[in-house]
Amino acid sequence: MASSGVFRIAAAGIRTRAAVLPSVRSSFSSTYRLAPRSHRGFASSTATFSSAPSTSQLPVKDAVSSAAEDSTTAATQAVADSDVVAGGFEFLQPWVPTINNLADTMHLSGPYAHALSIFILAFAVRTAVTLPMTLWQRNKTRKLTEKVLPEWEIMKEHIPLAVRARCRRAGMSYEAFEAEAQKELKAKLAELLRKHNASPLPAFVGPAMFTIPVFLLMTALLRQCALDPTSPLSSEVLPWWSPSPELAQQFKASTAILADRGFDEAAIAKLRGTMGGPTLVDKDSTMIGPLSFGMLTLANTELNSWSRRSMAKIRAVTSGKQDAAARTAQKLLADKPAATPAQPMQEDDDEPPRARIITNALRVLAIAFIPIACQTPGVLVIYWLSSGIYTLIQNSILAVMDRRSEVIKAARKQQLLQQPR
């Protein structure tokens, strides 16, 4: 069998190298640890190492001199690699050992312990940082729609009448009346927003100012871990990769031969390694991770769009027409005037123009994430997938809660309208 022949040659090489001086073995082991992998994506180092000469063909003296040269080369390359790894993100280097040892800290074991630790880390970061900001944003939005907008609709009916009467007494033109009315309306709206502490700008910008830096920092930190030549992430394959039946059978037969010849189980496990599969520091050659991430991002976009349309449909069915808050929200958020009797309302399934533009942009961005994820280390893809799964669960729960709350409000409104006066 071809595989048994390969392992016989490997075993002969191991016995030959064992006879060389300890300094030779140490230099070769250090050179091996510093050797970069060939599939690390855009985050990998471009430095290359010259292959170590075969010690089975060298005398002991030549082997010693070769070992000294290799040690010098390894030391020089270690300095170069440290510069590449820390380039631009030196402040993250103290946290790299924490991520590398995260699986041991969590007492996780198994073939995918590091991938599971990254999954748990993503959920913990999202729960501690982004979830509170999301709830804060929803509270601000609720104040805007439930307190500010109803009062604003009443003001919009009374303020123009008061300004018109004042302008008539002063003998002002219609253009001056329009300018004065717009000025007073803006002042009253700003006062109303300050009164309820419901300014829409902080609610829109605030979450992005927190979530985007956290996302970029975690991405940079995991990138640093993938660049670390001693990272244990390089010894764990991607969870969704599995060897072909032929390859698995070859490794099984070869390891059985080595076990029969008295090799230690730990040494056999190291020889087996990752069986040639993509590790957490390599690009995902299977394309399963990048495609899953793109589809997950697209699913989150469609869920948000469906939730908005569903809420609008519930309001339209229960009230029969848009209430004051909905009309004002449509003007403020979509820059679209309210419908008149001569201008029928939109269909229920239509979104405001601005919301539709944002939704389409997010759809394009979800597709664009696929080629980006193809060039990243597998550990980043796992983190992004975990974050996307968290977003999908969070949006699903919030959509169900919003839908239930809107149905309850509509039922109470119908009960109040049906009560005798």
Backbone torsions as a table, in degrees:
resi	resn	phi	psi	omega
1	MET	NA	141.6	-176.4
2	ALA	-64.5	-38.9	-177.9
3	SER	-66.2	-38.8	179.0
4	SER	-64.9	-36.8	176.7
5	GLY	-63.5	-40.0	178.3
6	VAL	-61.7	-43.8	-178.2
7	PHE	-72.8	-27.9	173.8
8	ARG	-63.7	-42.2	178.0
9	ILE	-64.0	-42.4	179.3
10	ALA	-62.8	-41.3	179.7
11	ALA	-65.0	-40.4	178.0
12	ALA	-63.3	-39.9	177.6
13	GLY	-64.4	-38.1	179.6
14	ILE	-64.1	-44.4	179.6
15	ARG	-64.1	-38.1	-179.8
16	THR	-66.7	-43.8	-179.5
17	ARG	-67.3	-27.2	179.7
18	ALA	-66.3	-23.8	-179.1
19	ALA	-81.2	-10.6	-177.7
20	VAL	-80.4	162.3	-177.1
21	LEU	-60.1	153.4	-179.9
22	PRO	-59.2	-32.8	-179.9
23	SER	-63.1	-34.1	178.4
24	VAL	-65.1	-44.8	-179.5
25	ARG	-63.5	-41.0	-179.0
26	SER	-65.9	-38.7	179.9
27	SER	-67.6	-40.1	178.7
28	PHE	-66.4	-39.7	-179.5
29	SER	-65.4	-39.1	177.9
30	SER	-67.4	-38.0	176.9
31	THR	-63.7	-39.2	179.1
32	TYR	-65.0	-39.5	-179.1
33	ARG	-66.3	-32.0	-178.2
34	LEU	-85.4	-10.5	-177.2
35	ALA	-66.9	127.6	-178.2
36	PRO	-77.8	155.9	175.4
37	ARG	-82.1	165.7	-172.0
38	SER	-101.2	0.6	-175.1
39	HIS	-135.7	50.3	-175.9
40	ARG	-93.9	1.7	175.5
41	GLY	77.5	-161.3	-174.3
42	PHE	-69.3	-15.3	-176.7
43	ALA	-92.0	5.2	-171.8
44	SER	-92.5	161.8	177.0
45	SER	-78.3	145.5	179.7
46	THR	-94.7	1.6	180.0
47	ALA	-71.7	145.5	179.8
48	THR	-123.2	157.4	-179.9
49	PHE	-117.0	143.0	172.7
50	SER	-76.9	140.7	-177.1
51	SER	-69.6	144.8	-179.6
52	ALA	-73.9	140.3	179.1
53	PRO	-69.5	154.5	-179.5
54	SER	-72.4	121.4	-179.3
55	THR	-76.1	-13.8	179.4
56	SER	-71.2	-16.2	-178.7
57	GLN	-106.4	6.2	-177.2
58	LEU	-113.6	144.1	169.1
59	PRO	-67.7	170.5	-176.8
60	VAL	-63.6	-42.5	-178.7
61	LYS	-63.2	-45.6	177.7
62	ASP	-62.4	-36.7	179.7
63	ALA	-64.6	-38.2	179.6
64	VAL	-65.1	-46.0	179.2
65	SER	-64.3	-39.9	177.2
66	SER	-63.7	-38.1	178.5
67	ALA	-64.0	-38.6	178.6
68	ALA	-64.3	-43.1	178.0
69	GLU	-63.2	-41.9	179.3
70	ASP	-64.1	-37.3	178.8
71	SER	-64.4	-42.0	177.8
72	THR	-63.1	-44.8	178.1
73	THR	-62.0	-42.0	180.0
74	ALA	-64.0	-40.8	179.4
75	ALA	-65.2	-43.5	177.6
76	THR	-62.1	-42.7	-179.3
77	GLN	-68.0	-32.1	178.1
78	ALA	-62.5	-41.6	177.7
79	VAL	-64.5	-43.5	179.1
80	ALA	-63.5	-41.9	179.5
81	ASP	-64.7	-38.4	179.2
82	SER	-64.1	-35.7	176.9
83	ASP	-66.4	-40.6	-179.7
84	VAL	-67.2	-43.6	-177.6
85	VAL	-64.0	-42.8	-175.6
86	ALA	-87.3	-1.4	-175.6
87	GLY	-60.6	112.6	176.5
88	GLY	87.6	-19.0	-177.3
89	PHE	-132.1	42.8	-177.9
90	GLU	-61.4	-32.5	-176.9
91	PHE	-68.3	-14.4	179.3
92	LEU	-91.4	-11.2	-175.7
93	GLN	-58.8	-38.3	178.8
94	PRO	-62.2	-20.7	-178.5
95	TRP	-90.4	-9.8	-178.0
96	VAL	-62.5	-46.2	177.1
97	PRO	-60.8	-30.9	178.5
98	THR	-63.3	-43.2	178.7
99	ILE	-69.8	-39.8	-179.8
100	ASN	-63.3	-32.8	-178.8
101	ASN	-100.5	14.3	-175.8
102	LEU	-64.0	-39.0	179.7
103	ALA	-63.7	-40.6	177.5
104	ASP	-68.0	-36.8	178.6
105	THR	-63.8	-37.7	178.8
106	MET	-83.9	-0.4	-179.5
107	HIS	58.8	42.5	177.2
108	LEU	-94.5	144.7	178.5
109	SER	-139.4	169.2	-179.2
110	GLY	115.2	175.4	-176.5
111	PRO	-70.3	-18.3	-177.3
112	TYR	-124.4	40.2	-176.5
113	ALA	-65.9	-42.7	-178.1
114	HIS	-69.4	-38.8	176.9
115	ALA	-63.1	-40.5	177.9
116	LEU	-66.0	-36.9	178.1
117	SER	-65.8	-37.0	176.7
118	ILE	-67.0	-38.5	177.1
119	PHE	-61.0	-46.2	179.2
120	ILE	-65.9	-38.7	178.7
121	LEU	-61.5	-43.4	179.4
122	ALA	-61.8	-43.6	179.1
123	PHE	-65.2	-38.0	179.9
124	ALA	-66.9	-42.7	179.4
125	VAL	-65.0	-43.4	179.6
126	ARG	-64.2	-39.6	-179.5
127	THR	-69.4	-37.4	-175.9
128	ALA	-81.2	-27.5	-172.4
129	VAL	-114.3	-57.4	-170.5
130	THR	-81.3	-33.4	-179.3
131	LEU	-63.6	-46.0	175.9
132	PRO	-59.2	-37.5	178.4
133	MET	-67.6	-36.1	177.4
134	THR	-65.4	-43.1	178.4
135	LEU	-65.9	-38.1	176.6
136	TRP	-63.3	-41.3	178.3
137	GLN	-64.1	-40.7	178.6
138	ARG	-65.3	-35.9	177.4
139	ASN	-65.2	-42.1	176.8
140	LYS	-63.0	-43.1	179.9
141	THR	-65.6	-37.9	178.4
142	ARG	-64.2	-39.8	176.2
143	LYS	-62.0	-40.0	-179.0
144	LEU	-65.0	-44.0	-175.1
145	THR	-81.9	-29.9	-174.7
146	GLU	-98.1	-23.2	-177.5
147	LYS	-115.9	-48.5	-173.9
148	VAL	-73.4	-49.7	-172.6
149	LEU	-64.4	-42.1	176.7
150	PRO	-61.1	-42.6	177.2
151	GLU	-66.0	-35.7	-179.7
152	TRP	-65.8	-36.3	177.8
153	GLU	-64.4	-39.1	177.9
154	ILE	-67.1	-41.9	178.7
155	MET	-62.2	-38.3	-178.6
156	LYS	-65.3	-22.3	177.8
157	GLU	-85.4	-32.9	-174.8
158	HIS	-93.3	-36.3	-175.7
159	ILE	-63.5	-46.5	178.5
160	PRO	-59.9	-35.5	178.6
161	LEU	-65.5	-43.3	179.0
162	ALA	-65.9	-40.7	179.0
163	VAL	-66.8	-38.3	179.4
164	ARG	-62.7	-43.7	178.9
165	ALA	-63.5	-40.2	180.0
166	ARG	-67.3	-39.1	179.9
167	CYS	-69.6	-35.0	177.6
168	ARG	-65.3	-41.6	178.7
169	ARG	-65.1	-31.9	179.5
170	ALA	-86.5	-5.3	179.6
171	GLY	70.2	33.1	-178.2
172	MET	-85.2	156.9	-179.9
173	SER	-77.2	172.0	179.9
174	TYR	-68.2	-35.8	178.2
175	GLU	-64.4	-40.1	177.7
176	ALA	-66.5	-36.4	176.9
177	PHE	-62.7	-43.8	179.1
178	GLU	-61.7	-44.4	179.6
179	ALA	-63.7	-41.4	180.0
180	GLU	-67.2	-39.5	179.6
181	ALA	-65.9	-43.4	178.6
182	GLN	-63.9	-38.7	179.3
183	LYS	-64.0	-44.8	-178.8
184	GLU	-70.7	-35.8	177.4
185	LEU	-63.2	-42.9	178.6
186	LYS	-63.6	-40.4	179.7
187	ALA	-65.7	-42.0	179.7
188	LYS	-67.2	-37.5	178.5
189	LEU	-65.3	-43.4	177.8
190	ALA	-62.2	-40.0	178.1
191	GLU	-64.9	-39.1	179.7
192	LEU	-67.0	-39.9	178.1
193	LEU	-65.5	-38.8	177.1
194	ARG	-68.3	-35.4	-179.3
195	LYS	-61.8	-43.4	-177.7
196	HIS	-97.0	1.5	-179.2
197	ASN	53.0	52.2	-174.0
198	ALA	-130.6	40.0	177.9
199	SER	-64.8	131.3	-176.5
200	PRO	-72.7	-22.6	-176.9
201	LEU	-65.7	-48.9	176.7
202	PRO	-61.1	-35.9	179.8
203	ALA	-66.6	-28.0	-179.5
204	PHE	-85.8	-39.9	-174.4
205	VAL	-89.2	-32.3	-173.6
206	GLY	-55.0	-54.8	-179.8
207	PRO	-59.6	-38.1	-180.0
208	ALA	-65.8	-34.4	-179.8
209	MET	-68.2	-21.3	178.3
210	PHE	-96.8	-47.0	-172.1
211	THR	-71.4	-40.6	-177.3
212	ILE	-65.5	-48.4	176.8
213	PRO	-60.7	-38.8	178.9
214	VAL	-63.9	-42.4	179.3
215	PHE	-62.4	-43.9	-179.2
216	LEU	-68.2	-38.4	178.6
217	LEU	-65.6	-42.8	178.3
218	MET	-65.5	-37.8	177.2
219	THR	-63.4	-44.7	179.2
220	ALA	-65.2	-38.4	-179.9
221	LEU	-65.4	-44.9	178.6
222	LEU	-67.4	-31.4	175.0
223	ARG	-63.5	-42.3	177.5
224	GLN	-61.7	-38.6	178.0
225	CYS	-64.4	-38.5	178.9
226	ALA	-68.1	-28.3	179.2
227	LEU	-80.2	-18.9	-178.1
228	ASP	-65.4	119.4	-177.2
229	PRO	-67.7	-19.8	179.4
230	THR	-100.2	12.0	-176.3
231	SER	-68.2	135.6	175.9
232	PRO	-70.2	-8.7	177.9
233	LEU	-64.8	-23.7	-179.2
234	SER	-74.3	-7.3	-179.9
235	SER	-105.0	9.7	-178.9
236	GLU	-125.2	126.7	-179.0
237	VAL	-79.6	164.1	177.1
238	LEU	-64.4	142.7	-174.3
239	PRO	-61.6	-29.5	-176.1
240	TRP	-92.4	4.9	177.9
241	TRP	-95.6	141.7	174.8
242	SER	-142.9	142.8	-178.5
243	PRO	-70.2	157.9	176.5
244	SER	-68.5	156.4	179.9
245	PRO	-57.9	-37.2	179.9
246	GLU	-65.8	-44.1	-180.0
247	LEU	-65.3	-41.5	178.8
248	ALA	-62.7	-39.3	179.4
249	GLN	-67.1	-39.0	178.4
250	GLN	-63.5	-45.1	179.3
251	PHE	-65.3	-37.7	179.7
252	LYS	-64.4	-44.3	179.3
253	ALA	-66.2	-40.1	-178.6
254	SER	-67.5	-42.8	178.7
255	THR	-66.3	-32.0	176.3
256	ALA	-65.3	-39.0	178.0
257	ILE	-64.1	-45.1	179.5
258	LEU	-64.7	-37.1	178.2
259	ALA	-65.4	-38.4	177.8
260	ASP	-65.1	-28.5	-179.0
261	ARG	-88.0	5.6	172.9
262	GLY	93.2	13.9	177.9
263	PHE	-69.1	146.8	178.2
264	ASP	-69.9	146.5	-178.6
265	GLU	-63.2	-36.7	178.7
266	ALA	-64.7	-39.6	178.3
267	ALA	-67.0	-38.7	177.8
268	ILE	-64.3	-39.7	178.8
269	ALA	-63.4	-38.5	177.9
270	LYS	-67.8	-38.5	176.8
271	LEU	-64.0	-37.1	178.6
272	ARG	-66.2	-45.1	176.9
273	GLY	57.6	-134.4	-179.7
274	THR	-95.3	7.1	178.5
275	MET	57.3	29.3	176.5
276	GLY	80.8	5.1	-179.5
277	GLY	-83.2	162.7	178.1
278	PRO	-68.5	130.7	-179.9
279	THR	-94.4	-175.9	-178.8
280	LEU	-70.7	-13.9	177.8
281	VAL	-102.2	0.5	-179.4
282	ASP	-102.6	163.6	170.4
283	LYS	-68.4	150.3	-179.5
284	ASP	-82.7	96.7	-179.6
285	SER	-71.9	-15.8	179.4
286	THR	-78.5	-18.2	-178.3
287	MET	67.0	3.8	-179.7
288	ILE	-69.2	-45.4	-179.3
289	GLY	-63.4	-52.5	179.1
290	PRO	-60.1	-41.5	178.8
291	LEU	-65.5	-40.4	178.5
292	SER	-64.2	-39.6	179.4
293	PHE	-65.5	-43.0	177.9
294	GLY	-63.4	-43.2	179.1
295	MET	-67.5	-34.5	178.3
296	LEU	-67.7	-41.3	176.5
297	THR	-63.8	-40.0	177.3
298	LEU	-65.3	-38.0	177.9
299	ALA	-63.8	-38.9	176.7
300	ASN	-63.9	-40.0	178.2
301	THR	-63.8	-45.1	-179.7
302	GLU	-67.1	-34.4	178.4
303	LEU	-64.4	-43.4	178.0
304	ASN	-63.8	-41.8	178.6
305	SER	-64.2	-43.6	178.5
306	TRP	-63.4	-38.7	-179.6
307	SER	-63.2	-42.3	178.7
308	ARG	-64.2	-44.8	-180.0
309	ARG	-65.5	-37.8	-179.9
310	SER	-64.9	-42.0	178.8
311	MET	-64.5	-41.5	178.6
312	ALA	-65.0	-37.2	179.5
313	LYS	-67.3	-39.3	178.6
314	ILE	-62.9	-43.1	179.3
315	ARG	-63.9	-40.2	-178.5
316	ALA	-68.1	-38.4	-178.3
317	VAL	-72.0	-40.8	-175.0
318	THR	-78.8	-33.6	-177.3
319	SER	-98.9	-20.2	-179.3
320	GLY	82.2	-22.1	176.5
321	LYS	-156.7	165.0	-178.5
322	GLN	-71.9	136.5	176.4
323	ASP	-81.6	-179.8	-175.4
324	ALA	-63.4	-42.1	-178.9
325	ALA	-63.1	-40.3	-178.9
326	ALA	-67.7	-39.3	179.3
327	ARG	-64.9	-42.6	-179.9
328	THR	-68.2	-40.2	177.6
329	ALA	-61.6	-36.5	179.0
330	GLN	-66.2	-37.0	179.4
331	LYS	-71.1	-42.0	-176.3
332	LEU	-72.9	-39.4	-172.8
333	LEU	-92.8	-30.2	-175.5
334	ALA	-112.0	-4.1	-178.4
335	ASP	53.2	40.2	-177.7
336	LYS	-126.0	127.8	-178.3
337	PRO	-67.4	155.4	179.3
338	ALA	-66.9	155.1	-177.5
339	ALA	-74.4	147.1	175.6
340	THR	-110.7	169.3	178.1
341	PRO	-57.5	-32.0	178.8
342	ALA	-81.1	-13.3	-179.6
343	GLN	-119.3	97.8	-176.5
344	PRO	-63.4	157.5	180.0
345	MET	-70.3	162.5	177.6
346	GLN	-67.8	164.2	172.0
347	GLU	-66.8	156.1	-175.9
348	ASP	-63.6	-32.4	-174.7
349	ASP	-82.7	-9.2	-178.6
350	ASP	-78.4	146.3	175.7
351	GLU	-102.4	157.6	171.7
352	PRO	-59.0	152.6	-175.4
353	PRO	-56.8	-43.5	-178.0
354	ARG	-66.2	-42.6	178.4
355	ALA	-63.8	-37.0	179.1
356	ARG	-66.8	-38.2	178.3
357	ILE	-64.7	-44.0	179.4
358	ILE	-63.5	-41.4	179.7
359	THR	-62.7	-43.9	179.3
360	ASN	-65.5	-37.7	177.9
361	ALA	-64.7	-39.2	178.3
362	LEU	-68.0	-33.5	176.1
363	ARG	-64.1	-44.5	178.1
364	VAL	-63.6	-39.9	179.8
365	LEU	-64.6	-36.3	178.6
366	ALA	-62.8	-39.9	177.7
367	ILE	-70.1	-36.2	-179.6
368	ALA	-68.3	-22.7	179.2
369	PHE	-67.6	-22.8	-175.9
370	ILE	-63.9	-53.7	178.2
371	PRO	-65.4	-27.8	176.6
372	ILE	-66.2	-45.1	-179.6
373	ALA	-66.6	-24.6	178.5
374	CYS	-66.4	-23.1	-176.8
375	GLN	-100.3	6.4	-176.7
376	THR	-104.4	157.1	173.7
377	PRO	-62.1	154.5	-177.2
378	GLY	-61.3	-29.6	-179.5
379	VAL	-65.5	-33.7	176.7
380	LEU	-69.5	-40.3	178.5
381	VAL	-61.8	-40.5	178.5
382	ILE	-63.9	-42.0	179.0
383	TYR	-64.8	-44.0	179.6
384	TRP	-64.7	-40.5	176.6
385	LEU	-62.2	-43.1	179.3
386	SER	-62.7	-41.9	178.3
387	SER	-65.6	-38.8	177.3
388	GLY	-66.2	-38.3	176.4
389	ILE	-63.4	-41.0	178.1
390	TYR	-62.3	-43.2	179.4
391	THR	-62.5	-40.9	179.9
392	LEU	-64.3	-43.9	178.4
393	ILE	-64.1	-44.6	-179.3
394	GLN	-62.2	-47.6	-179.0
395	ASN	-65.7	-35.3	178.6
396	SER	-65.1	-45.1	179.7
397	ILE	-64.3	-44.5	-179.2
398	LEU	-66.7	-35.3	178.3
399	ALA	-66.0	-41.5	177.6
400	VAL	-64.2	-41.6	179.1
401	MET	-64.6	-42.7	178.7
402	ASP	-64.4	-42.5	-179.8
403	ARG	-63.6	-43.8	179.4
404	ARG	-65.2	-41.0	179.0
405	SER	-64.4	-39.1	179.7
406	GLU	-68.4	-37.9	177.9
407	VAL	-64.8	-40.8	179.0
408	ILE	-64.8	-42.5	178.4
409	LYS	-63.3	-41.3	179.4
410	ALA	-65.1	-39.3	178.4
411	ALA	-64.9	-41.5	177.8
412	ARG	-65.0	-38.4	179.0
413	LYS	-64.2	-41.4	177.9
414	GLN	-65.0	-37.8	178.0
415	GLN	-64.4	-40.4	178.8
416	LEU	-66.8	-37.2	179.6
417	LEU	-70.2	-29.7	-178.2
418	GLN	-85.2	-10.5	179.5
419	GLN	-71.2	140.5	178.5
420	PRO	-69.6	143.2	-179.7
421	ARG	-100.3	NA	NA
